[in-house]
């Protein structure tokens, strides 16, 4: 294992801002794994730390294939994580909306440009991502639905679901989209948590990456076969909205099966404590996403379910 500096920005008032990566093996740029890009992505940071630990042990045994190189970057935004801010603290910009970056632009554009220039030549790219809404997912692989997508490779992670997302205008500035446009087979992996550590889903995510690397002949690693993934399109997920704002009491969890009309959550009056809305399942299916925050706003998405006909 070799620790390498990827990006350094000088600062007149504090220590230099540095982004470091961990290189395993030598040879062609085979796989790059990227962790926390936002300051609240604690789970994503933790998963990468466990991958680094696992790959270090695998490398010591000589079980990384000759001529193959793996790069793991656990955090692209340690500054925001240190001060507990989700986005870049100076101007509140999202680093994952700045790719491929601009070497002469503002700070986050320069960071993105430096990172992307370093990682764009890898054959496979894996990003541990988080959703823009506070909530939990069934662990799954997400891909941009472009001409560069490769569902066959996504199946090699052995996760239960593959989600295809049609790119929207703001997606063109994300890492996943730009990776694909540079001919990298790019995948985003979502787990159950973001701001807190969930050991079970973290273990699943680490196993998925090691399984993928093993099946691609990059490492020698014994693992169980995982799942035969079901491929979904994001537009076919059924979104359930809160009709009222208040205190949110979640009943159904990601992965739970629901029947039409079954209670999924309650919204309480924040002052009087009475139930002002009972959120019920509009169809039979499986909970794919569940809102997490204890407070909810009117018209917010609180659940996404996979309708039974897609299973």
C-alpha positions as CSV (number, residue, x, y, z in Angstrom):
1,X,0.0,0.0,0.0
2,X,1.3,3.4,-0.9
3,X,-0.3,6.7,0.3
4,X,-0.2,9.4,-2.4
5,X,-1.1,13.0,-2.5
6,X,-3.6,13.8,-5.2
7,X,-4.6,17.5,-4.7
8,X,-3.0,20.2,-2.5
9,X,-4.4,23.7,-2.2
10,X,-2.3,26.3,-0.4
11,X,-3.9,28.3,2.4
12,X,-2.5,31.5,4.0
13,X,-4.5,31.0,7.3
14,X,-4.5,27.3,8.0
15,X,-2.8,24.0,7.0
16,X,-2.8,23.1,3.3
17,X,-5.9,21.4,2.0
18,X,-4.9,17.9,0.9
19,X,-6.7,15.0,-0.7
20,X,-4.8,11.7,-0.4
21,X,-5.4,8.3,-2.0
22,X,-4.2,4.8,-1.3
23,X,-2.6,2.7,-4.1
24,X,-2.6,-1.1,-4.1
25,X,-0.7,-3.1,-6.7
26,X,1.3,-1.8,-9.7
27,X,0.6,-1.6,-13.4
28,X,-2.4,-0.5,-15.5
29,X,-5.0,1.8,-13.8
30,X,-7.7,-0.8,-13.2
31,X,-10.1,0.4,-10.5
32,X,-10.6,3.7,-8.6
33,X,-12.9,3.8,-5.5
34,X,-14.1,7.1,-4.3
35,X,-15.7,7.7,-0.9
36,X,-17.0,10.8,0.9
37,X,-17.5,13.8,-1.4
38,X,-19.7,15.7,1.1
39,X,-19.1,16.7,4.7
40,X,-21.8,14.5,6.1
41,X,-20.9,11.3,4.3
42,X,-19.6,9.4,7.3
43,X,-20.8,6.0,6.2
44,X,-19.1,6.4,2.8
45,X,-15.9,7.3,4.5
46,X,-16.2,4.3,6.8
47,X,-16.8,1.9,4.0
48,X,-13.7,3.1,2.2
49,X,-11.6,2.7,5.3
50,X,-12.7,-0.9,5.6
51,X,-11.9,-1.5,1.9
52,X,-8.4,0.0,2.5
53,X,-8.0,-2.4,5.4
54,X,-9.2,-5.4,3.4
55,X,-7.0,-4.6,0.4
56,X,-4.0,-4.1,2.6
57,X,-4.4,-7.6,3.9
58,X,-5.0,-9.0,0.4
59,X,-1.8,-7.2,-0.9
60,X,0.3,-8.6,2.0
61,X,-0.8,-12.1,0.9
62,X,0.3,-11.4,-2.7
63,X,-3.3,-11.7,-3.9
64,X,-3.5,-8.7,-6.1
65,X,-3.0,-9.7,-9.8
66,X,0.2,-8.8,-11.5
67,X,0.0,-5.6,-13.6
68,X,-3.2,-4.4,-11.9
69,X,-3.6,-1.2,-9.8
70,X,-6.3,-0.2,-7.4
71,X,-6.7,3.4,-6.0
72,X,-8.9,4.2,-3.0
73,X,-9.7,7.8,-2.1
74,X,-11.6,7.8,1.2
75,X,-12.5,11.5,1.2
76,X,-12.6,14.2,-1.4
77,X,-13.8,16.9,1.1
78,X,-12.2,16.4,4.5
79,X,-12.4,20.2,5.2
80,X,-16.2,20.2,5.2
81,X,-16.3,17.0,7.2
82,X,-14.0,18.5,9.9
83,X,-16.4,21.4,10.4
84,X,-19.5,19.3,9.9
85,X,-20.9,21.0,6.8
86,X,-22.5,19.1,4.0
87,X,-21.2,21.3,1.2
88,X,-18.1,23.4,0.7
89,X,-18.2,25.8,3.6
90,X,-17.0,29.0,1.9
91,X,-19.7,29.2,-0.8
92,X,-21.9,26.2,0.0
93,X,-21.2,24.5,-3.4
94,X,-21.5,20.8,-3.9
95,X,-18.3,19.2,-5.1
96,X,-20.3,16.5,-6.9
97,X,-21.8,19.2,-9.1
98,X,-18.4,20.6,-10.3
99,X,-17.0,17.9,-12.6
100,X,-15.0,17.7,-14.8
101,X,-13.8,20.9,-13.1
102,X,-11.8,23.9,-14.1
103,X,-8.1,24.3,-13.2
104,X,-8.6,28.1,-13.3
105,X,-12.0,28.3,-11.7
106,X,-13.2,28.7,-8.1
107,X,-12.0,26.5,-5.4
108,X,-14.3,23.6,-5.8
109,X,-13.8,23.6,-9.6
110,X,-10.0,23.5,-9.1
111,X,-10.4,20.6,-6.6
112,X,-12.7,18.7,-9.0
113,X,-10.3,19.3,-11.9
114,X,-7.3,18.0,-10.0
115,X,-9.2,14.9,-8.9
116,X,-10.7,14.1,-12.3
117,X,-7.4,14.6,-14.1
118,X,-5.9,12.0,-11.7
119,X,-8.7,9.4,-11.8
120,X,-10.2,9.7,-15.4
121,X,-8.0,7.0,-16.9
122,X,-9.1,4.2,-14.6
123,X,-10.9,1.3,-16.3
124,X,-13.5,1.0,-13.6
125,X,-14.8,3.6,-11.2
126,X,-16.8,3.0,-8.0
127,X,-18.3,5.9,-6.0
128,X,-20.0,5.6,-2.6
129,X,-22.7,8.2,-2.9
130,X,-25.5,9.7,-0.9
131,X,-29.0,10.9,-1.9
132,X,-30.0,14.6,-1.8
133,X,-32.9,13.7,0.6
134,X,-32.1,12.4,4.1
135,X,-33.0,8.8,4.1
136,X,-32.1,5.1,3.8
137,X,-31.9,2.8,0.8
138,X,-31.8,-0.8,0.1
139,X,-28.1,-1.4,-0.8
140,X,-27.9,-1.1,-4.6
141,X,-25.8,-0.1,-7.6
142,X,-26.8,3.0,-9.5
143,X,-25.8,3.9,-13.1
144,X,-26.5,6.7,-15.5
145,X,-28.6,5.4,-18.3
146,X,-26.2,6.5,-21.1
147,X,-24.7,4.7,-24.1
148,X,-21.7,3.8,-21.9
149,X,-23.6,1.9,-19.3
150,X,-22.8,-1.8,-18.7
151,X,-25.4,-3.7,-16.8
152,X,-23.4,-6.9,-17.1
153,X,-20.6,-5.4,-15.1
154,X,-23.0,-4.0,-12.5
155,X,-24.3,-7.5,-11.9
156,X,-20.8,-8.6,-10.7
157,X,-21.2,-6.6,-7.5
158,X,-23.8,-9.1,-6.4
159,X,-26.1,-6.5,-4.9
160,X,-29.9,-7.1,-5.0
161,X,-30.8,-4.2,-7.3
162,X,-29.3,-2.2,-10.2
163,X,-31.0,1.2,-10.6
164,X,-30.8,3.1,-14.0
165,X,-31.2,6.8,-13.9
166,X,-31.8,8.9,-17.0
167,X,-29.4,11.9,-16.8
168,X,-30.9,15.3,-16.0
169,X,-29.1,18.6,-16.8
170,X,-27.5,18.8,-13.4
171,X,-26.2,15.2,-13.7
172,X,-23.8,16.3,-16.4
173,X,-21.6,17.9,-13.7
174,X,-21.4,14.7,-11.5
175,X,-18.5,12.4,-11.2
176,X,-20.4,9.3,-12.4
177,X,-21.5,11.0,-15.6
178,X,-18.1,12.4,-16.4
179,X,-16.4,9.2,-15.6
180,X,-18.7,7.4,-18.1
181,X,-17.9,10.1,-20.7
182,X,-14.2,9.4,-20.3
183,X,-14.8,5.7,-21.1
184,X,-14.6,4.6,-17.5
185,X,-17.2,2.0,-16.5
186,X,-18.6,3.9,-13.6
187,X,-20.9,2.8,-10.8
188,X,-22.4,4.5,-7.7
189,X,-23.1,2.3,-4.7
190,X,-25.7,3.4,-2.1
191,X,-26.0,1.9,1.4
192,X,-28.5,2.3,4.2
193,X,-26.9,5.3,5.9
194,X,-25.1,8.6,5.4
195,X,-24.5,10.6,8.6
196,X,-24.3,7.5,10.8
197,X,-22.4,4.2,10.5
198,X,-24.5,1.2,9.7
199,X,-22.2,-1.8,10.2
200,X,-24.5,-4.3,8.4
201,X,-24.9,-2.3,5.1
202,X,-21.2,-1.2,5.3
203,X,-20.2,-4.9,5.4
204,X,-22.4,-5.6,2.4
205,X,-20.8,-2.7,0.5
206,X,-17.3,-3.8,1.2
207,X,-18.1,-7.3,0.2
208,X,-19.7,-6.1,-3.1
209,X,-16.5,-4.2,-4.1
210,X,-14.2,-7.1,-3.2
211,X,-16.6,-9.5,-5.1
212,X,-16.4,-7.2,-8.2
213,X,-12.6,-7.0,-8.1
214,X,-12.4,-10.8,-7.7
215,X,-14.7,-11.5,-10.6
216,X,-12.8,-9.1,-12.8
217,X,-9.6,-11.0,-12.0
218,X,-8.0,-8.0,-10.1
219,X,-7.7,-9.8,-6.7
220,X,-7.9,-13.3,-5.3
221,X,-10.8,-13.3,-2.8
222,X,-13.2,-15.9,-1.6
223,X,-16.8,-14.6,-1.2
224,X,-20.3,-15.9,-1.5
225,X,-22.0,-15.4,-4.8
226,X,-24.3,-12.5,-3.8
227,X,-27.6,-11.8,-5.6
228,X,-28.8,-12.1,-9.1
229,X,-29.7,-8.4,-9.4
230,X,-33.0,-7.0,-10.5
231,X,-32.6,-4.1,-12.8
232,X,-34.9,-1.1,-12.2
233,X,-35.5,2.3,-13.9
234,X,-35.7,5.2,-11.5
235,X,-38.8,6.6,-13.2
236,X,-40.6,3.4,-12.4
237,X,-40.2,3.7,-8.7
238,X,-43.4,4.9,-7.0
239,X,-42.8,8.0,-4.8
240,X,-45.0,8.6,-1.8
241,X,-45.3,12.2,-0.6
242,X,-46.2,13.6,2.8
243,X,-49.4,15.7,2.7
244,X,-48.6,17.4,6.0
245,X,-45.5,18.7,7.7
246,X,-44.6,17.8,11.3
247,X,-42.8,15.1,13.3
248,X,-42.1,12.0,11.3
249,X,-42.5,8.5,12.8
250,X,-41.3,5.8,10.4
251,X,-42.9,2.4,10.6
252,X,-41.7,0.6,7.5
253,X,-37.9,0.2,6.8
254,X,-36.0,-0.3,3.5
255,X,-36.5,-3.8,2.3
256,X,-39.8,-4.3,4.0
257,X,-42.7,-5.7,2.0
258,X,-45.9,-3.6,2.1
259,X,-49.5,-4.3,1.0
260,X,-51.8,-1.7,-0.5
261,X,-53.4,0.3,2.3
262,X,-50.9,-0.7,5.0
263,X,-49.6,2.0,7.3
264,X,-46.0,3.0,6.5
265,X,-45.5,6.1,8.7
266,X,-47.2,8.7,10.8
267,X,-46.9,12.4,10.9
268,X,-47.5,14.1,14.3
269,X,-48.5,17.6,15.1
270,X,-45.2,19.1,16.5
271,X,-46.9,20.9,19.3
272,X,-49.9,18.8,20.3
273,X,-48.5,15.3,19.5
274,X,-51.6,14.1,17.7
275,X,-51.4,12.1,14.5
276,X,-52.3,14.4,11.7
277,X,-51.5,12.0,8.8
278,X,-51.1,8.3,8.4
279,X,-49.1,7.5,5.3
280,X,-50.3,4.3,3.7
281,X,-48.9,2.2,0.9
282,X,-50.6,3.1,-2.4
283,X,-49.7,-0.4,-3.9
284,X,-48.2,-3.7,-3.1
285,X,-44.4,-3.7,-3.2
286,X,-41.0,-3.4,-1.5
287,X,-39.7,-0.3,0.3
288,X,-36.7,0.9,-1.7
289,X,-36.1,4.3,0.0
290,X,-37.4,5.6,3.4
291,X,-37.1,9.2,4.7
292,X,-34.8,9.4,7.8
293,X,-35.1,12.9,9.4
294,X,-37.4,13.2,12.5
295,X,-39.0,16.2,10.8
296,X,-40.7,16.3,7.5
297,X,-42.0,19.1,5.3
298,X,-45.3,19.1,3.4
299,X,-45.0,17.4,-0.1
300,X,-41.6,15.9,0.7
301,X,-40.8,12.4,-0.6
302,X,-41.0,10.0,2.3
303,X,-40.9,6.7,0.6
304,X,-40.0,5.1,-2.8
305,X,-41.4,1.7,-3.4
306,X,-40.8,-1.0,-6.0
307,X,-44.2,-2.0,-7.2
308,X,-44.8,-5.7,-7.2
309,X,-45.1,-6.0,-11.0
310,X,-41.4,-5.0,-11.3
311,X,-40.1,-7.8,-9.0
